[in-house]
Amino acid sequence: MSQAFLSRLTETLAQIEADGLTKRERLISSPQGGHITVQGREVLNLCANNYLGLADHPDLIAAAREEMDRRGFGMASVRFICGTQDIHRELETALARFLGTDDSILFAACFDANGGLFEPLLGEEDAVISDALNHASIIDGIRLCKARRYRYANSDMGDLEAQLKKARAEGARTVMIATDGVFSMDGYLAKLAEIRALADRYDAVVMVDDCHATGFMGPQGRGTPAHAGVQADILTGTLGKALGGAIGGYIAGPQPVIDLLRQRARPYLFSNSLPPAIVAAGLAALKLVEAGDDLRAQLFENARYWRAGLEALGFDLLPGEHPIIPVMLGEARLAQEMAARLFEEGVYVSGFFFPVVPHGKARIRTQMNAALTRADLDMALAAFKSAGSACGVIR
């Protein structure tokens, strides 16, 4: 190995550490849940994407165990060779029905779904217009295609319309608007009703990444388009958050879109199929979600109570209605210090800082969970009060 190469990497890592930007992982020795065991201690977990508390649900565990006994551990193949079982199609059909689309197609993760979406559908004659705060997977997926690229300021409908006019004036054959349904660092919802209206005016396709919404936003948890009362043309999403928290992504949309992706989407063609246990648990999760109005009600009641409690303590919060509730701190070192103090108080959170968020916008992103009780939230508010005072964030 080239020593010059290794030295350069070591210098980069040293600079990351010096800037206070090193991300550290703590080892969890329990199932994922509202309470987890870390370093031999039980702590309250406020930073998982486990919105409905299904990650350790006994129905999902039983479904996965039973399917592994029936169908084995892994598929050892991609889908088109010998990696498709009937349950893969069952889950794709169930997702499409749940989301109100013609069909869906499974991927290893939504990062792969977004990575495989744009290149088969858009060519040099086309254009894609992306929200400035879109997830990294959307950005990377767009980079892989040959379409002309435009960007609009986050949820700025005037800027979006200007980019639509520009793309049309420059002769784009197909124009696709790409947006997160929920911008995960901030908890902001995309203005999908306005985006849909502009798309219809300029004959554009609307693509929405709904990872942080499927299962709990909108009627029966059908996502941000349902919440906004509109239909997206193409939806991407995940089984790795509210739908059980394991792994697996999907694209849902019109039949010709899904059919072409089966022929051309590289992450689909060249990645192993999802294991049978994951597929079975996904089907079980969908059943729980469809009957989960009580879980959704508890999730949003927790979010309201938590936001009000933090505001009463004097923390700087971003506005919103989503269960993502970021506590804004500004500097990376402060976010890490606050997270460390909260851990000592028995609350597990993570500091978010550059490059995950812009310089000077460091935060602790708290996330609500339907499994949390009022006693849990009161305990966490007391911990935030203590840690925030010790760090000089609140008085």
C-alpha positions as CSV (number, residue, x, y, z in Angstrom):
1,M,0.0,0.0,0.0
2,S,1.3,3.5,-0.9
3,Q,2.5,5.2,2.3
4,A,1.8,8.6,0.7
5,F,-1.8,7.6,0.2
6,L,-2.2,6.3,3.8
7,S,-0.5,9.4,5.2
8,R,-3.0,11.6,3.3
9,L,-5.9,9.7,4.7
10,T,-4.4,9.9,8.2
11,E,-4.0,13.7,7.9
12,T,-7.6,14.0,6.8
13,L,-8.8,12.0,9.8
14,A,-6.7,14.1,12.1
15,Q,-8.2,17.3,10.7
16,I,-11.8,15.9,11.1
17,E,-10.9,15.2,14.7
18,A,-9.4,18.7,15.2
19,D,-12.5,20.3,13.8
20,G,-14.7,18.4,16.2
21,L,-16.4,16.6,13.4
22,T,-15.6,13.0,14.2
23,K,-18.7,10.8,14.3
24,R,-18.5,8.0,16.9
25,E,-20.6,4.9,17.2
26,R,-21.8,3.4,20.5
27,L,-22.4,-0.3,20.7
28,I,-26.0,-1.3,21.5
29,S,-26.4,-4.7,23.2
30,S,-30.2,-4.9,23.2
31,P,-33.0,-4.8,20.5
32,Q,-33.8,-1.5,19.0
33,G,-36.6,0.2,20.9
34,G,-37.7,3.1,23.1
35,H,-35.3,1.9,25.7
36,I,-31.9,0.4,24.7
37,T,-28.8,-1.0,26.4
38,V,-25.6,0.9,25.6
39,Q,-22.3,0.3,27.4
40,G,-24.1,-1.8,30.0
41,R,-26.7,0.9,30.8
42,E,-30.4,1.2,29.9
43,V,-31.0,4.5,28.3
44,L,-34.0,6.3,26.7
45,N,-33.6,6.3,22.9
46,L,-34.7,9.6,21.2
47,C,-32.8,9.3,17.9
48,A,-34.0,6.2,16.0
49,N,-36.3,6.2,12.9
50,N,-38.5,3.7,14.8
51,Y,-41.5,6.0,14.6
52,L,-44.2,3.5,15.3
53,G,-42.1,1.4,17.7
54,L,-42.3,-1.7,15.4
55,A,-38.5,-2.6,15.4
56,D,-38.9,-5.1,18.2
57,H,-42.6,-5.9,17.6
58,P,-43.3,-9.6,18.3
59,D,-45.4,-10.1,15.2
60,L,-42.5,-9.0,13.0
61,I,-40.0,-11.2,14.8
62,A,-42.4,-14.2,14.6
63,A,-43.0,-13.6,10.9
64,A,-39.3,-13.3,10.2
65,R,-38.5,-16.5,12.2
66,E,-41.2,-18.5,10.6
67,E,-40.3,-17.5,7.0
68,M,-36.6,-18.3,7.6
69,D,-37.6,-21.8,8.7
70,R,-39.8,-22.2,5.6
71,R,-37.7,-20.5,2.9
72,G,-34.1,-20.3,4.2
73,F,-31.7,-17.6,5.2
74,G,-30.8,-15.8,1.9
75,M,-31.4,-15.9,-1.8
76,A,-27.8,-16.0,-3.0
77,S,-28.9,-14.4,-6.3
78,V,-30.2,-11.3,-7.9
79,R,-33.9,-11.2,-8.8
80,F,-33.8,-12.0,-12.5
81,I,-31.5,-15.1,-12.2
82,C,-33.0,-17.2,-9.4
83,G,-33.6,-14.7,-6.6
84,T,-37.4,-14.1,-6.8
85,Q,-39.8,-15.9,-4.5
86,D,-43.5,-15.5,-4.5
87,I,-43.3,-13.4,-1.3
88,H,-41.2,-10.8,-3.1
89,R,-44.0,-10.2,-5.5
90,E,-46.5,-10.4,-2.7
91,L,-44.8,-7.6,-0.9
92,E,-44.4,-5.5,-4.0
93,T,-48.1,-5.9,-4.7
94,A,-49.0,-5.0,-1.1
95,L,-46.9,-1.9,-1.2
96,A,-48.4,-0.7,-4.4
97,R,-51.9,-1.3,-3.1
98,F,-51.1,0.5,0.1
99,L,-49.6,3.5,-1.7
100,G,-52.2,3.6,-4.5
101,T,-49.9,2.9,-7.4
102,D,-49.9,0.3,-10.2
103,D,-46.9,-1.6,-8.9
104,S,-43.7,-1.4,-6.9
105,I,-40.1,-2.8,-7.1
106,L,-37.9,-3.8,-4.1
107,F,-34.3,-2.8,-3.6
108,A,-31.8,-3.5,-0.8
109,A,-32.3,0.0,0.6
110,C,-33.9,3.3,-0.4
111,F,-30.4,4.6,-1.1
112,D,-30.2,2.0,-3.8
113,A,-33.7,2.8,-5.0
114,N,-32.9,6.4,-5.4
115,G,-29.5,5.5,-6.9
116,G,-31.2,3.3,-9.5
117,L,-34.2,5.5,-10.4
118,F,-33.0,8.4,-12.6
119,E,-30.6,6.8,-15.0
120,P,-33.0,4.4,-16.7
121,L,-35.9,6.9,-16.9
122,L,-34.1,10.1,-18.0
123,G,-31.6,10.8,-20.8
124,E,-29.7,13.7,-22.3
125,E,-32.9,15.2,-23.7
126,D,-34.5,15.3,-20.3
127,A,-34.2,17.5,-17.1
128,V,-34.5,16.9,-13.4
129,I,-35.2,19.7,-10.9
130,S,-34.1,18.9,-7.4
131,D,-34.8,20.6,-4.1
132,A,-31.7,22.0,-2.5
133,L,-32.2,20.0,0.7
134,N,-32.8,16.6,-0.9
135,H,-31.3,13.5,0.7
136,A,-27.8,12.5,-0.4
137,S,-29.2,9.4,-2.2
138,I,-31.4,11.6,-4.5
139,I,-28.4,13.8,-5.2
140,D,-26.2,10.8,-6.0
141,G,-28.9,9.2,-8.1
142,I,-29.3,12.3,-10.2
143,R,-25.5,12.5,-10.7
144,L,-25.6,9.0,-12.3
145,C,-28.0,10.0,-15.0
146,K,-27.4,12.2,-18.1
147,A,-30.3,14.5,-17.7
148,R,-29.7,18.2,-17.4
149,R,-29.8,19.2,-13.7
150,Y,-31.5,22.1,-12.1
151,R,-31.9,23.0,-8.5
152,Y,-34.4,25.1,-6.5
153,A,-34.1,26.6,-3.1
154,N,-35.8,24.5,-0.4
155,S,-39.5,24.6,-0.8
156,D,-39.3,27.9,-2.8
157,M,-42.1,27.6,-5.2
158,G,-41.2,30.7,-7.1
159,D,-37.7,29.3,-7.7
160,L,-39.2,26.0,-8.7
161,E,-41.4,27.6,-11.3
162,A,-38.4,29.6,-12.6
163,Q,-36.5,26.3,-13.0
164,L,-39.4,24.7,-14.7
165,K,-39.7,27.6,-17.2
166,K,-35.9,27.4,-17.8
167,A,-36.0,23.6,-18.4
168,R,-38.9,24.0,-20.8
169,A,-37.3,26.9,-22.6
170,E,-34.2,24.9,-23.1
171,G,-36.2,22.1,-24.8
172,A,-36.3,19.4,-22.2
173,R,-38.3,16.4,-23.4
174,T,-39.4,15.2,-19.9
175,V,-39.0,17.2,-16.8
176,M,-38.9,15.5,-13.4
177,I,-39.2,17.3,-10.1
178,A,-37.5,15.4,-7.3
179,T,-38.1,16.1,-3.7
180,D,-38.1,14.6,-0.2
181,G,-41.5,14.3,1.3
182,V,-39.9,15.2,4.6
183,F,-36.5,16.9,4.8
184,S,-35.0,14.7,7.5
185,M,-32.5,17.0,9.1
186,D,-35.2,19.7,9.7
187,G,-38.5,17.8,9.9
188,Y,-40.0,20.2,7.2
189,L,-42.7,18.8,4.9
190,A,-42.4,19.4,1.2
191,K,-45.1,21.7,-0.3
192,L,-46.5,18.8,-2.3
193,A,-49.9,20.4,-3.2
194,E,-48.1,23.4,-4.7
195,I,-45.5,21.2,-6.4
196,R,-48.2,19.1,-7.9
197,A,-50.0,22.2,-9.2
198,L,-46.8,23.5,-10.8
199,A,-46.0,20.1,-12.3
200,D,-49.4,19.9,-13.9
201,R,-49.0,23.4,-15.3
202,Y,-45.6,22.5,-16.9
203,D,-46.3,18.9,-17.7
204,A,-43.7,17.6,-15.3
205,V,-43.3,14.3,-13.4
206,V,-43.3,14.4,-9.6
207,M,-40.9,12.1,-7.7
208,V,-41.1,12.0,-3.9
209,D,-38.8,10.2,-1.5
210,D,-41.1,9.4,1.4
211,C,-38.8,7.5,3.8
212,H,-39.6,9.7,6.8
213,A,-43.4,9.6,6.2
214,T,-44.5,6.1,5.0
215,G,-46.5,4.4,7.8
216,F,-47.4,7.4,9.9
217,M,-48.0,10.6,7.8
218,G,-51.4,11.0,6.1
219,P,-54.5,8.9,6.3
220,Q,-53.6,5.3,7.4
221,G,-50.0,6.3,7.1
222,R,-49.9,6.5,3.3
223,G,-47.4,9.3,3.3
224,T,-46.9,12.9,2.5
225,P,-48.8,12.9,-0.8
226,A,-51.8,11.6,1.1
227,H,-51.2,14.1,3.9
228,A,-51.3,16.9,1.3
229,G,-54.2,15.4,-0.6
230,V,-52.4,14.9,-3.9
231,Q,-50.8,12.0,-5.9
232,A,-47.1,11.8,-6.6
233,D,-46.2,10.1,-9.9
234,I,-43.2,8.1,-8.5
235,L,-42.7,7.3,-4.8
236,T,-39.5,5.9,-3.2
237,G,-39.4,4.7,0.4
238,T,-38.0,2.2,2.9
239,L,-38.8,-0.7,5.2
240,G,-36.0,0.6,7.4
241,K,-37.9,3.2,9.4
242,A,-41.5,3.1,10.4
243,L,-42.1,-0.2,8.6
244,G,-40.2,-2.3,11.0
245,G,-36.8,-0.6,10.9
246,A,-34.8,-3.4,9.2
247,I,-33.6,-2.9,5.6
248,G,-35.1,-2.7,2.2
249,G,-36.3,0.0,-0.1
250,Y,-38.8,0.4,-3.0
251,I,-40.0,2.4,-5.9
252,A,-43.7,2.6,-6.5
253,G,-45.4,4.1,-9.5
254,P,-47.0,3.6,-13.0
255,Q,-46.6,0.1,-14.5
256,P,-44.3,1.3,-17.4
257,V,-42.0,2.9,-14.9
258,I,-41.7,-0.2,-12.8
259,D,-41.4,-2.5,-15.8
260,L,-38.5,-0.4,-17.2
261,L,-36.7,-0.3,-13.8
262,R,-36.8,-4.1,-13.7
263,Q,-35.0,-4.1,-17.0
264,R,-32.5,-1.3,-16.4
265,A,-32.1,-0.3,-12.8
266,R,-28.5,-1.3,-11.9
267,P,-28.8,-1.6,-8.1
268,Y,-31.8,-4.0,-8.8
269,L,-30.1,-6.0,-11.5
270,F,-26.8,-6.4,-9.7
271,S,-27.7,-6.7,-6.0
272,N,-28.9,-9.8,-4.1
273,S,-32.7,-10.1,-3.4
274,L,-34.0,-9.2,0.0
275,P,-33.8,-12.2,2.4
276,P,-37.1,-14.0,2.9
277,A,-37.3,-13.1,6.6
278,I,-37.1,-9.4,5.8
279,V,-39.8,-9.7,3.2
280,A,-42.1,-11.6,5.5
281,A,-41.6,-9.0,8.3
282,G,-42.3,-6.3,5.8
283,L,-45.7,-7.8,5.0
284,A,-46.4,-8.1,8.7
285,A,-45.4,-4.5,9.3
286,L,-47.8,-3.3,6.5
287,K,-50.7,-5.1,8.3
288,L,-49.8,-3.4,11.6
289,V,-49.5,0.0,9.8
290,E,-52.9,-0.3,8.1
291,A,-54.5,-1.0,11.4
292,G,-52.3,1.4,13.3
293,D,-54.4,4.6,13.9
294,D,-53.8,4.2,17.6
295,L,-50.0,4.1,17.1
296,R,-50.1,7.2,14.8
297,A,-52.3,9.1,17.3
298,Q,-49.8,8.3,20.1
299,L,-46.8,9.3,18.0
300,F,-48.2,12.7,17.2
301,E,-49.4,13.3,20.8
302,N,-45.9,12.5,21.9
303,A,-44.5,14.9,19.3
304,R,-46.8,17.7,20.5
305,Y,-46.0,17.2,24.2
306,W,-42.2,16.9,23.5
307,R,-42.1,20.0,21.4
308,A,-44.1,22.0,23.9
309,G,-41.8,20.9,26.7
310,L,-38.6,21.8,24.9
311,E,-40.0,25.2,24.0
312,A,-41.0,25.9,27.6
313,L,-37.4,25.1,28.7
314,G,-36.2,27.7,26.2
315,F,-34.5,25.6,23.5
316,D,-34.3,26.8,20.0
317,L,-36.4,24.5,17.8
318,L,-37.2,24.4,14.1
319,P,-40.9,24.8,13.5
320,G,-42.9,21.9,12.2
321,E,-45.5,19.2,12.7
322,H,-43.4,16.2,12.1
323,P,-42.1,13.8,14.8
324,I,-38.5,15.0,13.9
325,I,-37.9,17.8,16.3
326,P,-34.3,19.3,15.9
327,V,-32.8,21.2,18.9
328,M,-30.6,23.8,17.3
329,L,-27.2,24.3,18.9
330,G,-25.0,25.9,16.2
331,E,-21.5,24.4,16.7
332,A,-20.4,20.8,16.3
333,R,-18.5,20.6,19.6
334,L,-21.5,21.9,21.5
335,A,-23.8,19.3,19.9
336,Q,-21.3,16.6,20.9
337,E,-20.9,17.9,24.4
338,M,-24.7,18.1,24.9
339,A,-25.2,14.6,23.5
340,A,-22.5,13.3,25.9
341,R,-24.1,15.0,28.9
342,L,-27.6,13.7,27.9
343,F,-26.1,10.2,27.8
344,E,-24.9,10.6,31.3
345,E,-28.4,11.6,32.2
346,G,-29.8,8.4,30.7
347,V,-30.9,9.8,27.3
348,Y,-29.4,8.6,24.0
349,V,-29.2,11.2,21.3
350,S,-26.7,12.0,18.5
351,G,-25.2,15.4,17.6
352,F,-25.6,16.2,13.9
353,F,-23.0,18.5,12.3
354,F,-21.1,19.1,9.1
355,P,-21.2,17.5,6.5
356,V,-24.6,16.1,7.5
357,V,-25.8,19.6,8.1
358,P,-24.2,23.0,7.1
359,H,-21.5,24.6,9.1
360,G,-22.9,26.5,12.0
361,K,-26.2,24.6,11.9
362,A,-25.2,21.7,14.3
363,R,-28.1,20.2,16.2
364,I,-29.5,17.3,18.2
365,R,-32.2,15.8,16.1
366,T,-34.8,14.3,18.5
367,Q,-37.3,11.8,17.1
368,M,-40.5,10.7,18.7
369,N,-41.7,7.2,18.9
370,A,-45.2,5.8,19.6
371,A,-43.7,3.4,22.2
372,L,-42.6,6.2,24.5
373,T,-44.7,7.0,27.5
374,R,-45.5,10.3,29.2
375,A,-43.1,9.3,32.0
376,D,-40.4,8.7,29.4
377,L,-40.9,12.1,28.0
378,D,-40.9,13.8,31.4
379,M,-37.7,12.1,32.3
380,A,-36.1,13.2,29.0
381,L,-37.2,16.8,29.5
382,A,-35.6,16.8,32.9
383,A,-32.4,15.5,31.3
384,F,-32.5,18.2,28.6
385,K,-33.0,20.8,31.2
386,S,-30.0,19.6,33.2
387,A,-27.7,19.1,30.2
388,G,-28.8,22.3,28.5
389,S,-28.1,24.3,31.7
390,A,-24.7,22.7,32.1
391,C,-23.8,23.4,28.5
392,G,-25.0,27.0,28.7
393,V,-27.7,26.4,26.0
394,I,-30.5,27.5,28.3
395,R,-30.6,29.4,31.6
